[in-house]
Amino acid sequence: MLKTIFSIGLMAIVGLIVLKFAFGILGGVLALFLALAFLAVKILLVGAVAYLALRVVAPDTARRLRNRFSGTPTIY
């Protein structure tokens, strides 16, 4: 009976160590993912503002860029 209690206690301690280790790694991965997502949103906003400014200033150039990135052929 003492052996069973000791093994249950040992498994509980090992389980706590494994959980702390796993959540420590997952927390870092989650932080990295959120940082990259925030960076992607900032790049998207800068690109959208630049495209909007280009569309206002030079609509023909904006159309050529849109056609180039969408894969449709440019007709002159």
Order of alpha helices (4+ residues) and beta strands (2+ residues): alpha-alpha
